[in-house]
Amino acid sequence: MFLDSKNKDRLRSLFVRAVEGFSSVSALVITFFATPILTNWSHLFVGQFTVNHYSRDLLAAVEIAWLLIVAGLVFFASLASLSLVLIGLGLKLFMRFVD
């Protein structure tokens, strides 16, 4: 397939945006399913640490903050991983067919 550089850039840009969108939606799904599991595994430790080192009064706020921290970590780690893999592999395949 013979394309000029302007059309190649447009196709590459479209492809990258599509992969970024797919990665974002996939990261949201992964976050939805993984956050409760990781929070359940770690909430006892975080709760005991808070009570032992700070106070029982902070426990409710720390549990909410911990849930948000875990969700953020899961989302951004999965987004970075998926984007890296999908864009890397996708561009490799894309360049094979376009060039």
N, C-alpha and C positions, 0 to 999 in steps of 0.2 A: 504494500500500500504506500503510495507516494503522496506525502503531504508537505506543504511548505511550512516554514518554521512558525509562522503565525498560527496556523491551524493546529500544529503540534502543541504549542503552548496553551491554546484554548482547551484542547482535549486533556492535556496533562492537568490543567487547573480544575477542570470539571471532575476528572477522576479523583484528584486529591480531595476536593470538597466532598465528594460522595463517600470516600473512605473515611474522612473525618466525621461525617454525620453518622455513618454506620458504627464507627468506634464509639461515639458519644452515646448512642442509644444502647449499644451492647454494654458499655460501662454502667449505665443506669440499671440495666437488668441484673448485671453481676452484683452491683451494690445492693439492690433490693433483696437478693437472695443471700448474699454473703454477710451483710452487716449484722443481722440477728444472730447468726452462728458465731461470728467472732466476738460480738458483744457478750453473748452468754458464756463463752469460754473465759473471758477476761473480767467480767464485772465483779466477781467475788474478790479477786486480787485488788482491783481498784477500790472497791468499797472498804476492804480491810485496811488498805494503805491509807485511805482518807481518814477513817476513824482513828487509826493508830497515830498518825502524824499530824492531823489537823483537828477536826472535831466531827462529832456525829451530826451537828447542825448543817454542815456543808454537804452531807451525803446526797441529798436529792439533787442539788445543783451540779455536783460532780458527775452523777449518773447521767444526767441529761447532756452535760458537756462531753462526757466520754462517748456517748452514743453518736453525737455529731462529729467528734474527732475520728472515730472508727469509720463512720460513713464517708467522711472526706478522704481518709487514707485509702479506703477500698476503691472509691470512685477514681481518684487521680492515679493510683497505681495501675488499675485496670485500663484506664484511658491511655496512659502512657505506653503500657505494654501492647495493647491492641493497635494503637496508632503506629507504633514503631514496626511491628510485625506486618500489619496489613499494608502500610504505605511502602515499606521496603520490598515485600514480595510483589505487591501490585505494580509498582513502578518497574520492577524487573520484567514482569510479564508484559506490561504495557509497552515498554521500550522494545521488547522483542518483536511485537506485532506491528508497531508503528514504524520502526526503522527498517 
